[in-house]
């Protein structure tokens, strides 16, 4: 009989601690036990044990979160304020939404 999801998560929590502390031979044995117990594929099981306690960010949504000590990097501060951005957008509109690449194509080439 297979374990329920809650049971697999609790087994992963306990096993991940041993897995992270163990040497390579120990990790291989621990991984074998974990695969046998949970029925996971070996590659996925090693991923679960490695990533336990870390956060994985996908498009600003937390997928895996187990360690509250790790923090997400802060976003950079804005360089321009709203007034400057409004003027830059007007210039961009006047220039027909030209980007750097297209501006390089329109400039005359040096001989």
C-alpha positions, 0 to 999 in steps of 0.5 A: 500500500502506498503512503499518503501525501502527508506521510510522504511529506513527513518522511521527506522532512526527516530523511532530508536532514539525514541526507544533507548531513551524510557522505556520498555513500550514505546519501546513496543508501538513504536515497535507495531507502527513500525511493523504496518507501515512497515509490518516487523515481530516483531522480525526483527523490534526490531533487526532493531531498536536495531542495527540502528547506529551500525556496523555489520561485516561479514567476513571483509565486512560492512553490516550495518553502520550508526554511523561513531563514532564507530570504528572497533578494530585494528588488532594485530601487527605481532610478527614475521617478514617475515624472521622468518616466512619463517624459521618456514614454512620450519621447518613445512614442514620438520616435515610433517606439524605436528600440536600440537595435532599430536606432542602430539600423537607421543611423548612417554608417561611417565609411 
